[in-house]
Amino acid sequence: MRANHSKAAAPDNGAAALRQRLRSPERRRADRRRTAAGYVFLSPVILGILLFTLGPILYSLVVSFTDYVFLQDATFTWNNFANYTGMFRIPTFTKSIGFTFKYAFVSVPVSMCASFFLAFALNKPFVGMKFFRAVFYLPVIIPVVASTIIFKDMFAQMGIINELIYRLGFDQIDFFGTGDRAFLTLIIYSLWGAGGSMLLWLAAFNGVSPAYYESAEIDGANGFVKLFRITLPMVTPMIFYNLVTSIIFSMQAFTQVYMLTNGGPTEDTMTMVFTIYNYGIKYREIGQASSMAWFLFVIIFGMTMVVFRTNKWVYYEGGDA
């Protein structure tokens, strides 16, 4: 019994010694030095976030309640919520709200479905599979400005698309001549970067266990059944991720609109970010532009929360949605 008691007490003595060593002044000083060194190495990132991200965000929130005009007003003139109520009396802005929602509600499902079926077609091995994957992913690595210029030249009056239409015996089309045609062209351009989402879908497909498909084949399931009963349910986390990011990006559409249509014709393709750009950069009405930006933030945040609140359809293997 005495020997057993000595053996049981040994771990306790070791634990007590370890706790005593951890509480020693030398150990605490060493921990403080390591912590300080960590903050020193993190300081560039922390300062960058504070100065170039958090700072401008808070500044825009304050300015949104003023009549501040850049390079004109020396001080802020508070107008409370006048910018927030007045933005809805600006025809250009109200029109841009409708077009932004229209663009988002069409481009998000179109781009998601296109990238999904593109990845689904390139998921099975065949001759030239890697080549086609590289071809479809190539537009993603091209800078947005450069790819937009290429796309605009393709759909121009003398572009390659109109040249093909002419050679087929049809009349050439002015893809940017009317609002509906310009909108359709923007939707087509949204497919330009489908290769990026394609890789995400391919990763999700590879994460599905082949055992599910083997069991389905034994039960006589065809490809259609395996797609809707196995593949789609198992990749719902990726559907959820692509849905959230696509909504955010589509609601913030600017570069493609600015370079392809410049908001025309007759401001039919003006997005909310384009209007914010005009008021903030062209007209220098920083107060009004900031209020519009915060209104857009509230819309995007609300839409994102709705998607998160309704994510019961998302299946996480080994856990709850």
Steps between C-alpha positions, in 0.01 A plus 500: 500500500786737580664431164175563316454824686848618399434416136170689502654804661784526249285639213347754739845622603602528136187697412556731795859561392383576145241749625763663719738530206229650281429762769866590542600861419749385240234302314253788510763741366584258220130468413465879491801529271359243261162671502659838434706355214184353350323835510803667341485262204122542478515879523527563120183301441320655797599854399403430140154384606453796734626764256378369166191295588342577836596868487338574161192299601444706813584820313240424231240431770562840659510682166173338391318729745652817351482714187875466448623568147865411435730793408216743569401481867763560764283366782212258538144631500274256680170422334403198710311253276445733205735299278325173580154636430610713206664215309160357416408826326794459261361334183838358399546328835151353519539373145836347587344312795257325268767415244739369768238261636407396147862431414559306824188285472587399143879479507528301825298192393629516143865511602456239772321255271750556218803440723334199663421318176838599356672337797263203482592445135873526574491288814530162328834408337519514123757587236587870523328554836789699647523711186134600515526574871793731432317672211190572708708619796723726287264804507517499880873575512465788252457837679140621507574816301685309229234230475225762480678676214534168317134421556390845382706469182343161432145641522573833328342599167809379315584227750543130442146415617339735250740376234378143556138616494562681171669196343202285601277732296333695782495871578759621743383578854578806707543321831519828691238694303202449730460439872376144456786407267756660730350311796520172308861574410583560866340167591712328236808671641413365847577155354851613409635405843314170532835319506572624852181353640563191287804413711298533819233269362767248393642502853151441639437213257826334597394521864201273440582141591488259202325250727175694462510468122596134517205427728269692269622308196434173679143618560468583130511880525572687177707816457202729549411340834862506621524870412190607692508242781874489574707771333280802567420416865865425577631826349241728665774666715670612178164613357449705816848654478468586131153644557615737774811618316315537169231716661763726656703535181196557276359769728839676480529481121695795364804429282318307230220757485741794498710359216234326289202737510607797714154482652329549166313519287295774673618376840320167453792300637597718793581294809497629855879494524521691172271770643707511819811542286346790309395686812822433687758543221338705223278730705717483817187482719666278757214525749236385256723227356578368850133476589432307179789266580365428847154440357653246261682340793170459688343336194788255449514423872125437509508272196793307646321456833192371319712237325663400830163480676360273231796261471320196641536337159880495538635157591819475706624146522550405864325811635195721487437779249 
